[in-house]
Amino acid sequence: MKTTLLALFIFVLFIPIGFAQTFTPLPGNNFTLSAPISDNIIDQTVSQVDFKNITGDSIRLKWKVLERNIPSGWDYSMCDYATCRDMFLDSAEYTMYPIESSFNAYLWFHILPHSVGSAVLKVYVYDIKYPSNGETIIWTVNSITGINELNTSLRFSMFPNPASEYLNIQGDNINLKGASISLYNTLGKEVMHSICSANSFKLDLTSFNEGIYFVRVNTQEGYATRKIIVSK
Protein backbone atom coordinates (compact mmCIF):
# COMPACT_ATOMS: atom_id res chain seq x y z
CA MET A 1 0.00 0.00 0.00
CA LYS A 2 1.40 3.34 -1.01
CA THR A 3 1.75 6.01 1.65
CA THR A 4 1.66 9.64 0.63
CA LEU A 5 3.22 12.28 2.85
CA LEU A 6 2.13 15.88 2.59
CA ALA A 7 4.20 18.68 4.13
CA LEU A 8 2.71 22.20 4.01
CA PHE A 9 5.02 25.12 4.75
CA ILE A 10 4.17 28.81 5.36
CA PHE A 11 7.24 31.06 5.24
CA VAL A 12 8.41 33.15 8.24
CA LEU A 13 12.51 33.57 8.56
CA PHE A 14 15.54 31.70 9.70
CA ILE A 15 14.32 29.95 12.79
CA PRO A 16 15.61 26.44 13.52
CA ILE A 17 13.34 23.75 12.15
CA GLY A 18 12.23 20.78 14.23
CA PHE A 19 10.56 17.65 12.93
CA ALA A 20 8.82 14.86 14.77
CA GLN A 21 10.72 11.64 14.18
CA THR A 22 7.82 9.19 13.98
CA PHE A 23 8.89 6.15 11.99
CA THR A 24 6.09 4.38 10.14
CA PRO A 25 6.49 0.68 9.25
CA LEU A 26 5.71 0.01 5.61
CA PRO A 27 4.43 -3.49 4.75
CA GLY A 28 6.71 -5.24 2.29
CA ASN A 29 9.45 -2.61 2.51
CA ASN A 30 12.96 -2.91 3.90
CA PHE A 31 12.83 0.61 5.34
CA THR A 32 10.62 2.93 7.36
CA LEU A 33 10.46 6.69 7.03
CA SER A 34 9.73 9.68 9.21
CA ALA A 35 7.09 12.20 8.20
CA PRO A 36 8.01 15.89 8.47
CA ILE A 37 5.54 18.15 10.24
CA SER A 38 4.53 21.69 9.30
CA ASP A 39 6.63 24.55 10.60
CA ASN A 40 6.62 28.32 10.24
CA ILE A 41 9.64 29.84 8.48
CA ILE A 42 10.37 33.13 6.63
CA ASP A 43 12.43 33.16 3.39
CA GLN A 44 13.36 29.51 3.17
CA THR A 45 12.43 26.03 4.24
CA VAL A 46 14.32 22.79 4.65
CA SER A 47 12.34 19.57 5.01
CA GLN A 48 14.10 16.32 5.87
CA VAL A 49 12.67 12.81 5.67
CA ASP A 50 14.68 10.06 7.37
CA PHE A 51 14.81 6.47 6.15
CA LYS A 52 15.57 3.71 8.63
CA ASN A 53 16.88 0.34 7.42
CA ILE A 54 14.92 -2.36 9.27
CA THR A 55 16.89 -5.32 7.91
CA GLY A 56 20.13 -6.81 9.15
CA ASP A 57 21.84 -6.19 5.81
CA SER A 58 22.77 -3.04 3.93
CA ILE A 59 20.27 -1.77 1.35
CA ARG A 60 20.37 0.84 -1.40
CA LEU A 61 17.62 3.34 -2.00
CA LYS A 62 16.88 5.28 -5.16
CA TRP A 63 14.72 8.35 -5.71
CA LYS A 64 13.25 9.98 -8.76
CA VAL A 65 11.10 13.04 -9.37
CA LEU A 66 7.49 12.33 -10.33
CA GLU A 67 6.38 15.96 -10.40
CA ARG A 68 8.17 19.29 -10.04
CA ASN A 69 6.24 22.52 -10.27
CA ILE A 70 8.44 25.31 -8.92
CA PRO A 71 8.04 29.00 -9.91
CA SER A 72 10.72 30.43 -12.18
CA GLY A 73 13.50 32.20 -10.28
CA TRP A 74 13.14 30.25 -7.03
CA ASP A 75 16.30 28.58 -5.70
CA TYR A 76 16.02 24.96 -4.67
CA SER A 77 18.13 21.87 -4.11
CA MET A 78 17.83 18.27 -3.01
CA CYS A 79 20.25 16.31 -0.85
CA ASP A 80 20.22 12.58 -0.35
CA TYR A 81 22.54 10.36 1.67
CA ALA A 82 25.05 10.40 -1.18
CA THR A 83 25.26 14.03 -2.32
CA CYS A 84 23.56 17.41 -2.78
CA ARG A 85 22.27 18.68 -6.11
CA ASP A 86 21.25 22.23 -6.99
CA MET A 87 19.58 20.93 -10.13
CA PHE A 88 18.08 17.49 -10.51
CA LEU A 89 16.46 15.99 -13.58
CA ASP A 90 12.93 14.64 -13.55
CA SER A 91 13.91 11.74 -15.78
CA ALA A 92 16.96 10.65 -13.76
CA GLU A 93 17.06 8.13 -10.93
CA TYR A 94 19.53 8.94 -8.15
CA THR A 95 21.14 6.23 -6.02
CA MET A 96 22.09 6.68 -2.36
CA TYR A 97 25.06 5.09 -0.66
CA PRO A 98 24.43 1.70 0.99
CA ILE A 99 22.38 2.14 4.14
CA GLU A 100 23.34 -0.01 7.10
CA SER A 101 20.81 -1.09 9.72
CA SER A 102 22.67 0.80 12.45
CA PHE A 103 21.90 4.30 11.16
CA ASN A 104 19.46 6.30 9.06
CA ALA A 105 19.67 7.78 5.59
CA TYR A 106 17.89 10.97 4.62
CA LEU A 107 16.39 12.95 1.79
CA TRP A 108 15.89 16.66 2.21
CA PHE A 109 14.40 19.34 0.05
CA HIS A 110 15.51 22.95 0.35
CA ILE A 111 13.66 25.81 -1.32
CA LEU A 112 14.23 29.57 -1.27
CA PRO A 113 11.36 31.58 -2.83
CA HIS A 114 11.85 34.88 -4.62
CA SER A 115 8.19 35.75 -5.12
CA VAL A 116 4.76 35.04 -3.74
CA GLY A 117 3.52 31.69 -5.00
CA SER A 118 3.36 27.94 -4.48
CA ALA A 119 5.61 25.02 -5.36
CA VAL A 120 5.03 21.27 -5.50
CA LEU A 121 7.64 18.53 -5.54
CA LYS A 122 6.68 14.86 -5.69
CA VAL A 123 9.45 12.25 -5.22
CA TYR A 124 9.29 8.45 -5.36
CA VAL A 125 11.74 6.55 -3.08
CA TYR A 126 12.32 2.81 -3.32
CA ASP A 127 14.65 -0.05 -2.48
CA ILE A 128 16.59 -1.09 -5.58
CA LYS A 129 15.62 -4.74 -4.97
CA TYR A 130 11.91 -3.89 -4.70
CA PRO A 131 11.19 -0.98 -7.08
CA SER A 132 7.41 -1.43 -6.94
CA ASN A 133 7.33 -1.20 -3.14
CA GLY A 134 8.42 2.43 -2.87
CA GLU A 135 6.89 5.45 -1.23
CA THR A 136 5.77 8.78 -2.69
CA ILE A 137 6.65 11.95 -0.76
CA ILE A 138 4.92 15.23 -1.64
CA TRP A 139 6.16 18.66 -0.60
CA THR A 140 3.73 21.55 -1.04
CA VAL A 141 5.40 24.88 -0.28
CA ASN A 142 3.51 28.17 -0.04
CA SER A 143 5.36 31.50 0.01
CA ILE A 144 3.10 34.23 1.35
CA THR A 145 5.76 36.97 1.31
CA GLY A 146 8.55 36.19 -1.13
CA ILE A 147 12.13 37.33 -0.56
CA ASN A 148 11.97 40.09 -3.13
CA GLU A 149 9.17 41.80 -1.24
CA LEU A 150 11.39 41.93 1.82
CA ASN A 151 14.60 43.27 0.26
CA THR A 152 13.93 44.77 -3.18
CA SER A 153 16.02 47.87 -2.46
CA LEU A 154 19.06 46.15 -0.94
CA ARG A 155 21.79 44.79 -3.21
CA PHE A 156 25.24 43.44 -2.42
CA SER A 157 27.83 41.41 -4.32
CA MET A 158 29.50 38.18 -3.19
CA PHE A 159 32.49 36.57 -4.85
CA PRO A 160 33.71 34.00 -5.56
CA ASN A 161 30.67 31.75 -5.48
CA PRO A 162 31.26 28.81 -5.10
CA ALA A 163 33.95 29.69 -2.57
CA SER A 164 36.53 27.54 -0.80
CA GLU A 165 38.42 29.65 1.73
CA TYR A 166 37.10 33.21 1.68
CA LEU A 167 33.98 35.03 0.49
CA ASN A 168 34.13 38.73 -0.33
CA ILE A 169 30.99 40.75 0.35
CA GLN A 170 30.64 44.23 -1.17
CA GLY A 171 27.77 46.69 -0.81
CA ASP A 172 26.29 47.82 -4.14
CA ASN A 173 23.58 50.35 -3.41
CA ILE A 174 24.04 50.10 0.36
CA ASN A 175 26.86 50.93 2.77
CA LEU A 176 27.80 47.83 4.72
CA LYS A 177 29.61 49.73 7.47
CA GLY A 178 27.85 48.85 10.70
CA ALA A 179 25.78 46.14 9.01
CA SER A 180 25.27 42.74 10.61
CA ILE A 181 26.54 39.75 8.61
CA SER A 182 25.22 36.30 9.45
CA LEU A 183 25.86 32.89 7.90
CA TYR A 184 23.21 30.16 8.16
CA ASN A 185 23.36 26.50 7.27
CA THR A 186 20.55 24.69 5.47
CA LEU A 187 18.79 23.88 8.73
CA GLY A 188 18.38 27.57 9.49
CA LYS A 189 21.05 27.58 12.23
CA GLU A 190 23.25 30.67 12.50
CA VAL A 191 26.86 29.47 12.29
CA MET A 192 28.63 32.85 12.06
CA HIS A 193 27.83 36.43 13.02
CA SER A 194 29.88 39.62 12.65
CA ILE A 195 29.59 43.39 12.27
CA CYS A 196 31.07 45.15 9.23
CA SER A 197 33.60 47.91 9.93
CA ALA A 198 33.69 49.07 6.29
CA ASN A 199 31.69 48.81 3.07
CA SER A 200 33.25 45.42 2.34
CA PHE A 201 33.65 42.26 4.36
CA LYS A 202 35.85 39.18 3.99
CA LEU A 203 34.19 36.06 5.34
CA ASP A 204 36.54 33.26 6.43
CA LEU A 205 35.13 29.90 5.29
CA THR A 206 38.10 27.69 6.15
CA SER A 207 36.38 26.14 9.18
CA PHE A 208 33.13 25.30 7.40
CA ASN A 209 32.31 22.05 5.63
CA GLU A 210 31.28 21.83 2.01
CA GLY A 211 27.65 22.55 1.28
CA ILE A 212 25.03 25.21 0.81
CA TYR A 213 24.87 28.23 3.13
CA PHE A 214 22.99 31.51 3.27
CA VAL A 215 24.45 34.94 3.89
CA ARG A 216 22.14 37.47 5.50
CA VAL A 217 23.06 41.16 5.50
CA ASN A 218 21.06 43.21 8.00
CA THR A 219 21.21 47.03 7.78
CA GLN A 220 19.13 49.89 9.12
CA GLU A 221 17.26 49.86 5.80
CA GLY A 222 16.35 46.18 6.11
CA TYR A 223 17.94 42.85 5.26
CA ALA A 224 18.85 40.77 2.22
CA THR A 225 19.63 37.07 1.89
CA ARG A 226 21.81 35.29 -0.70
CA LYS A 227 22.83 31.66 -1.21
CA ILE A 228 26.47 30.56 -1.42
CA ILE A 229 28.13 27.20 -2.06
CA VAL A 230 31.22 26.18 -0.12
CA SER A 231 33.34 23.81 -2.22
CA LYS A 232 36.76 22.50 -1.13
Secondary structure, 3 states (H helix, E strand, C coil): CCCEEEEEEEEEECCCCCCCCCEECCCCCCEEEECCCCCEEECCEEEEEEEEECCCCCECEEEEEEEEECCCCCEEEEEECCCEECCCCCCCEEECCCECCCCEEEEEEEEECCCCEEEEEEEEEEECCEEEEEEEEEEEEEECCCHHHHHCCCCEEEECCCECCEEEEEECCCCCCCCEEEEECCCCCEEEEEECCCCEEEEECCCCCCEEEEEEEEECCEEEEEEEEECC
